[in-house]
Amino acid sequence: MKKIVLLVTGGAVSAALMEVPKTKNEAPHILRIAREGAPLGTLYDPARFITDLPTYISALATTLGNNESLPIDVCLAAPLTLSQTHTFTEESPEQHTVTQDEITQMIRKASETFVQAHGSLLATLISGEPVALESLLLSSFLNGYSSSNPVGLTARTREYRVYTSLTSRALLDTITSAVSTAWPRHTAISFSSFSYSASQSFANLLPEYDSVIIISIEENHSDVVMVWNDSIADTSTVTLGVNNYLSAVGQALSLDPTQTLSAIRLYAEGGATPEASVKIAEASREIRDTWMKAFSIAAASALEEFFLPDRVVIVSGESGIAVALTHAFAEDLSHLSFTDSTFNFLSLQEEITKRFILPEADVQNPALMLVCLFYARMV
């Protein structure tokens, strides 16, 4: 079956027309990829972004095609969604039988509490009434032992990890309306958060690693997802993105944003001139240091509950930027001295290439590919 996958970030919409195989042993086929959004270097304006979304989605439908009856899967990234993982611990003097009703009530309460507590923060990032997006039971432990399905089992001590996310009702309504117009024959529309879909895809790509920090760098914001023991431990949004990096490199090279992106792509491929390579490397280190100041704040709260994973993956809507920043971070780990950990930086590009049939050898949007892999496995 075919489906459309949309990745909506704070400034752009990336899309793929994907053919999902009948069996999980076959590779999904990416037929076409497209991206629409504000010009490079444009600052994020929440109200303007919602206004422009229908135009972006309409243009994507023209590029990908809109005459087929197919499902539309939409993933929302920073700053369009906020998420949290919360641990619930219950104890009783006698053995207690877990019921589906109490699990459902616990998940609903976690979602309602999160919306109430963080709705005002979301309102500063995207206009509209905050609403729940996802409420999921990630894991459960009965008397200290992991249980994939606790319903019907008995235990005195019960621990549950629940993932919740929220977004703007105005955003959901705008996307739903725009998709219905652009793909009038669509069969269904589903929504997810990038934090959840990316963590699931990473587990599929590299199952030997049960803990990782996923950093997705988009236009003006970044998602930071910390996965510990195959479960989302913490998520955060950092107000730094591609445009900050383009500005730093552009100043060093005296180029506009579009020219700067071309230069970064050459650098990532090893084709830049020695002079340009030196300047890009220096600018990368400067933005890395700025980024790590913000990241250290995000990581501080996480450190109170668990050890930071020692593996890091940097992805983006632009593979050249992901590669360049991975080089900058990996070459000198002293900037991570706020912890005692030694970090290893992993690249997903090779794994992504192996998991898909792609229209070209080097797809420039690894973040979108992570989302596509998630939705390919959801069929």
C-alpha positions in Angstrom: 0.0 0.0 0.0 1.0 3.6 -0.5 0.9 6.4 2.0 1.9 10.1 2.4 4.2 10.9 5.3 4.4 14.6 6.4 7.0 15.9 8.9 5.9 19.4 10.1 8.6 21.5 11.8 8.6 25.1 12.9 9.0 26.7 9.4 8.6 23.9 6.9 6.8 20.7 5.9 8.7 17.7 4.4 6.8 15.0 2.7 7.3 11.6 1.2 5.2 9.3 -1.0 6.0 5.8 0.3 5.0 2.4 -0.7 4.9 0.0 2.3 5.6 -3.6 1.6 3.2 -6.4 2.6 5.8 -8.0 4.8 8.2 -6.5 7.3 11.2 -8.3 5.7 10.9 -6.1 2.6 12.2 -2.6 2.4 9.8 0.4 2.1 10.0 2.2 -1.2 10.3 6.0 -1.1 8.8 7.0 -4.5 9.1 10.8 -4.2 10.3 13.4 -1.6 9.5 17.1 -1.4 9.8 20.0 1.0 8.1 23.4 1.3 8.6 26.1 3.8 9.8 29.6 4.6 13.1 30.8 2.9 16.3 29.8 4.6 17.2 32.2 7.4 13.5 33.1 8.2 12.8 33.6 11.8 9.9 31.5 13.2 6.6 33.3 13.5 3.9 31.1 15.0 0.9 32.9 13.6 2.5 33.3 10.1 3.4 29.7 10.0 -0.2 28.5 10.6 -1.3 30.9 7.9 1.3 29.6 5.4 0.7 25.9 6.2 -2.1 25.3 3.6 0.0 26.8 0.9 3.0 24.5 1.8 0.7 21.4 1.9 -1.0 22.2 -1.4 2.4 22.6 -3.1 3.5 19.2 -1.7 0.4 17.5 -3.0 1.1 18.9 -6.5 4.6 17.5 -6.3 3.8 14.1 -4.9 0.4 13.5 -6.6 -3.0 13.7 -5.1 -5.3 11.4 -7.1 -5.0 8.2 -5.1 -6.9 7.0 -2.1 -4.3 6.7 0.6 -3.7 7.4 4.3 -1.8 10.6 5.4 0.5 10.3 8.4 1.6 13.5 10.1 4.5 13.9 12.5 4.9 17.1 14.5 8.4 18.2 15.6 9.7 21.1 17.7 8.3 23.6 18.6 4.9 22.4 17.5 4.6 19.8 20.3 5.8 19.2 23.8 6.1 15.8 25.4 7.0 14.2 28.7 7.6 10.8 30.3 6.2 10.3 33.8 6.7 7.4 36.1 3.8 6.2 38.3 4.6 3.9 41.3 1.9 2.1 43.2 2.2 -0.2 46.2 -0.3 -2.3 48.2 0.0 -4.5 51.2 -1.6 -7.4 49.4 -1.4 -8.8 45.9 -3.3 -6.5 43.5 -4.7 -7.6 40.1 -4.0 -5.0 37.4 -7.1 -4.1 35.4 -7.4 -2.4 32.0 -9.7 0.3 33.5 -7.1 1.5 36.0 -4.4 1.6 33.3 -6.7 3.6 31.1 -7.6 6.0 33.9 -3.9 6.5 34.8 -3.0 7.3 31.2 -5.9 9.7 30.9 -4.9 11.5 34.1 -1.3 11.8 33.0 -2.4 13.4 29.7 -4.8 15.8 31.4 -2.2 16.8 34.0 0.4 17.4 31.3 -1.9 19.6 29.2 -2.8 21.7 32.2 0.8 22.1 33.4 2.4 22.9 30.1 -0.3 24.4 28.0 0.8 27.9 28.7 4.4 27.1 27.6 3.1 25.6 24.4 1.1 28.8 23.7 4.3 30.7 23.5 5.5 28.4 20.7 2.4 27.8 18.6 -1.0 29.7 18.8 -4.2 27.9 19.7 -5.7 25.9 22.6 -3.4 23.2 23.8 -4.8 19.6 23.4 -3.4 16.1 24.1 -1.8 14.5 21.1 -0.5 11.1 22.4 -0.9 9.2 25.7 1.0 5.9 25.7 2.1 3.3 28.2 5.8 2.8 27.4 6.7 0.1 30.0 5.5 -1.5 33.2 7.3 -3.3 36.0 5.5 -5.6 38.4 7.4 -6.4 41.6 10.5 -5.2 39.7 10.1 -7.4 36.7 9.3 -6.0 33.2 5.8 -6.9 31.9 4.8 -6.1 28.3 1.1 -6.6 29.2 0.4 -6.1 32.9 -3.4 -6.4 32.7 -4.7 -9.5 34.6 -1.4 -10.0 36.4 -1.0 -9.5 40.2 1.7 -7.7 42.1 2.3 -5.6 45.3 4.6 -3.1 43.6 3.7 -1.7 40.2 5.6 0.9 38.2 4.4 2.4 34.9 6.1 4.8 32.5 3.7 6.9 30.5 4.5 9.1 27.6 2.3 12.1 26.9 2.4 14.8 24.3 0.4 17.9 23.5 0.0 20.3 20.6 -2.3 23.1 19.4 -5.9 22.5 18.3 -5.6 25.3 15.8 -2.5 23.5 14.3 -4.3 20.2 14.1 -7.4 21.8 12.5 -5.3 23.7 10.0 -3.4 20.6 9.0 -6.5 18.4 8.8 -8.3 21.0 6.6 -5.3 21.5 4.4 -4.7 17.8 3.9 -8.4 17.2 3.1 -8.2 19.9 0.4 -4.9 18.8 -1.0 -5.6 15.1 -1.0 -9.4 14.9 -1.3 -9.4 11.1 -1.7 -7.3 10.5 1.5 -8.6 7.6 3.6 -7.4 8.7 7.0 -5.2 11.2 8.8 -3.0 10.2 11.8 -0.8 12.4 14.0 2.3 11.6 16.1 5.2 13.5 17.8 8.7 13.4 16.5 10.1 12.3 19.9 8.1 9.1 20.0 8.4 8.2 16.3 12.2 8.9 16.2 12.8 6.8 19.4 10.9 3.9 17.9 12.7 4.1 14.6 16.1 4.2 16.3 15.3 1.0 18.1 14.5 -0.5 14.8 17.6 0.8 13.0 20.2 -0.1 15.8 18.6 -2.6 18.2 21.9 -3.3 19.8 21.9 0.1 21.4 19.2 0.5 24.1 20.1 4.0 25.1 20.8 7.1 23.0 20.4 10.8 22.8 18.6 11.8 19.6 19.1 15.5 18.6 17.0 16.6 15.7 18.1 20.1 14.4 15.4 21.8 12.4 14.9 25.4 11.2 14.8 27.4 14.4 14.3 24.7 17.1 15.7 21.3 18.0 14.2 18.2 19.6 16.3 16.4 22.2 15.1 12.9 23.0 16.8 10.8 25.6 16.2 7.1 25.4 17.2 4.9 28.3 16.8 1.1 28.3 14.6 1.3 25.2 12.2 3.8 26.7 11.9 7.5 26.4 13.4 8.9 29.6 13.2 12.7 28.8 12.4 15.1 26.0 13.1 18.8 25.6 13.0 21.6 23.0 16.1 23.8 22.4 15.7 27.2 20.8 18.5 26.7 18.3 18.4 25.3 14.8 19.5 25.3 11.2 19.2 29.0 10.8 21.6 29.7 13.7 24.1 27.5 12.0 23.7 29.0 8.6 24.1 32.4 10.1 27.4 31.5 11.8 28.8 29.8 8.7 27.5 32.4 6.4 29.3 35.2 8.3 32.5 33.2 8.1 32.2 32.7 4.4 30.5 36.0 3.5 27.6 34.0 1.8 23.8 34.2 1.9 21.9 31.3 3.5 21.3 29.4 0.2 25.0 29.7 -0.8 26.0 28.7 2.7 23.9 25.6 2.6 25.5 24.6 -0.7 29.0 25.2 0.9 28.1 23.0 3.9 26.9 20.2 1.7 30.2 20.3 -0.2 32.1 20.3 3.2 30.0 17.3 4.4 30.9 15.4 1.2 34.6 16.3 1.5 34.5 18.5 -1.6 35.0 22.0 -0.1 38.2 23.9 -0.6 40.8 23.8 2.2 40.1 27.5 3.1 36.3 27.0 3.2 36.8 23.8 5.2 38.8 25.6 7.9 36.2 28.4 8.2 33.2 26.0 8.3 35.0 23.8 10.9 35.7 26.9 13.0 32.1 28.2 12.7 30.8 24.6 13.5 32.8 24.6 16.7 31.4 28.0 17.7 27.8 26.9 17.2 28.6 23.7 18.9 29.6 25.5 22.1 26.5 27.7 22.0 24.4 24.6 21.4 26.0 22.7 24.3 25.2 25.5 26.7 21.5 25.1 25.9 21.8 21.3 25.9 23.4 21.3 29.3 20.3 23.1 30.7 18.1 20.5 29.1 20.2 17.6 30.4 20.4 18.9 34.0 16.9 17.9 34.9 17.3 14.5 33.2 20.5 13.8 35.2 18.4 14.0 38.4 16.6 10.8 37.4 18.9 8.7 35.2 22.4 8.5 33.7 22.8 10.2 30.3 23.1 7.8 27.4 26.7 7.7 26.1 25.7 7.6 22.4 24.4 10.5 20.5 22.7 10.8 17.0 22.3 14.1 15.3 19.7 14.3 12.5 18.2 17.1 10.6 16.0 18.0 7.7 19.3 18.7 5.9 21.9 15.8 6.0 24.8 18.1 5.3 24.2 20.0 8.5 23.8 16.8 10.4 27.1 15.5 9.1 29.0 18.8 9.7 27.7 19.2 13.2 28.4 15.6 14.1 32.0 16.1 13.0 32.2 19.2 15.2 30.8 17.6 18.2 32.8 14.3 17.9 36.2 15.9 17.4 36.4 17.3 20.9 34.3 15.9 23.8 35.6 18.3 26.4 32.5 20.6 25.9 30.5 17.8 27.5 32.4 18.2 30.8 29.2 19.0 32.7 28.9 15.2 33.0 31.4 12.4 33.7 30.3 10.6 30.5 32.3 10.0 27.3 30.0 10.3 24.3 30.1 8.4 21.0 28.5 10.1 18.0 26.7 7.7 15.6 25.6 8.3 12.0 22.3 6.9 10.8 22.8 7.7 7.1 24.2 4.3 6.2 21.5 2.4 8.2 18.7 4.6 6.7 20.1 3.9 3.1 20.0 0.2 3.8 16.5 0.2 5.1 14.8 1.9 2.2 14.6 1.7 -1.6 15.4 5.4 -2.3 14.9 7.6 -5.3 18.6 8.8 -4.9 21.7 7.5 -3.1 21.9 10.4 -0.7 18.5 11.6 0.6 19.0 15.0 2.1 16.4 14.6 4.9 17.3 12.0 7.4 14.8 13.3 10.0 12.0 12.6 7.5 13.4 9.1 6.8 13.2 8.3 10.6 9.6 9.3 10.5 8.9 7.2 7.4 10.5 4.2 9.0 8.2 4.6 12.0 5.1 4.8 9.8 6.2 1.9 7.6 6.3 -0.3 10.7 2.9 0.9 11.9 1.0 -0.8 9.0 
